[in-house]
Structure formats: C-alpha cells, structure tokens
Amino acid sequence: MSNKYYAHFLVDEPDPRGLQEYRGVVELDGQPKPGRELREASRIIAHNMGIAAREVKVLQWSRLH
C-alpha cells in the first residue's frame, strides 16, 4: 500500500539554473522512519531525481490523509 506526502523542497541544480523550488505530492511504497523523515525525504527525492541527497533541502514534508 502506498502513502502520499506533500513535499516542498529546494534543489541546488548546476549552473545556469541554480536553486530551484518544487512543491507537490510524493507517493511512497512505505513510511519514512520516525524521527528521520526529513533526511529520508531528501534521500528519496534525490534518488528519484538522479542527484545527490546533499543537493536537496526539504522545507516541508507531511503525510496526506
């Protein structure tokens, strides 16, 4: 069963684009570990975008009901 989350995050993309802002719904097959949600959210988003986790900064992450 998948879980849906609202994500608001920044991605530091190579020049000339630079810092980009994204918002939207992210669907996962599981739940991030409690207490590590933002770190895991950064890792998951980075993996899906094919970039390093250090290039992603999650501003908001919340589960949709």
Beta strands, then each sheet from edge to edge (+ up, - down):
strand 1: 3-12
strand 2: 19-28
strand 3: 56-63
sheet 1: 2+ 1- 3+
end
